[in-house]
């Protein structure tokens, strides 16, 4: 039986900034439009967190039963390490998806019913990242789906449920947040290139190779900065408070471009997650200040 601490570690708390950041960024744009609805923002946060935990447990389950996590470098995996049964981890994933679905239904009922279809698509995408007979995470498409669902859908969806509109600022914010969310996955897959290659898991990092994957990581961070300028031009220059993300991002990119491998890349995931959170929090604080002054 896995302990409570092991279940928490299995939920991969270091990835949770990728769930919080889109809601902060999307709500920031709603603030700029004087249309923030705080209880809807809170529900959107619950949905985002539940989906993130669900996809983490689903990934743990699917990779575990395939043997992909049998010899890994990173943090604990519940199934791969044998501390929890595949069935219990699968049930934990379904429970998290169920929680997201219930809260998502409330948002759909109070906004637009077509959001139910979007929510269902999010759950399906979360499961088939590493689940099913042909998981897209094994086909080099993981980064694309992270960008779409934890960038475009999460940020613009958060703005939409509060404003019923699709402002350009939300698109720019979604691109920036999505790029940083992708960077977290790129760093993770860069670390796992040797073991994923042996296991037959063709992530984008495996396809590109070590050097190009490191270049992609730097490119994603650069794209996030460009997108931040777009947000500021569409809203207010105070949105550039998101530049505080450069503090952890600079440290992370030095490690990645410096050629570090294996366990040395583990801190990069945390640094990139912090950078994404600070990026969105900076935008949020900047636009909150301008909306109250």
FENBELGI-V654801 format. One record per backbone hydrogen bond with DSSP energy under -0.5 kcal/mol. CO is the residue of the C=O (numbers start at 0). NH is the residue of the N-H. Records with the same first field share a line. If there is no record, write none. Layout:
CO=NH / NH
This chain:
2=6
3=7
4=8
5=9
6=10
7=12
8=11
11=14
12=15
14=17
15=18 / 19
16=20
18=22
19=23
20=24
21=25
22=26
23=27
24=28
25=29
26=30
27=31
28=32
29=34
30=33
35=37
36=39 / 40
37=41
38=42
39=43
40=44
41=45
42=46
43=47
44=48
45=49
46=50
47=51
48=52
49=53
50=54
51=55
52=56
53=57
54=58
55=59
56=60
57=61
58=62
59=63
60=64
61=65
62=66 / 67 / 68
63=66
66=69
68=71
76=80
77=81 / 82 / 83
78=81
84=88
85=89
86=90
87=91
88=92
89=93
90=94
91=95
92=96
93=97
94=98
95=99
96=100
97=101
98=102
99=103
100=104
101=105
102=106
103=107
104=108
105=109
106=110
107=110
111=114
112=115
113=116 / 117
114=118
115=119
116=120
117=121
118=122
119=123
120=124
121=125
122=126
123=127
125=128
126=129 / 130
127=135
128=136
131=134
134=137
135=138 / 140
137=201
140=144
141=145
142=146
143=147
144=148
145=149
146=151
147=152
148=153
150=154 / 155
151=155
152=156
153=157
154=158
155=159
156=160
157=161
158=161 / 162
159=163
166=169 / 170
167=171
168=172
169=173
170=174
171=175
172=176
173=177
174=178
175=179
176=180
177=181
178=182
179=183
180=184
181=185
182=186
183=187
184=188
185=189
186=190
187=191
189=192
191=195
192=196
193=197
194=198
195=199 / 200
196=199
199=201
200=202
201=139
202=206
203=207
204=208
208=212
209=213
210=214
211=215
212=216
213=217
214=218
215=219
216=220
217=221
218=222
219=223
220=224
221=225
222=226
223=227
224=228
225=229
226=230
227=231
228=232
229=233
230=234
235=238
236=239
237=240
238=241
239=242
240=243
241=244
242=245
243=246
244=248
245=249
246=250
247=251
248=252
249=253
250=254
251=255
252=256
253=257
254=259
255=258
260=263
261=264
262=265
264=267 / 268
265=268 / 269
266=270
267=271
268=272
269=273
270=274
271=275
272=276
273=277
274=278
275=279
276=280
277=281
278=282
279=283
280=284
281=285
282=286
283=287
284=288
285=289
286=290
287=291
288=292
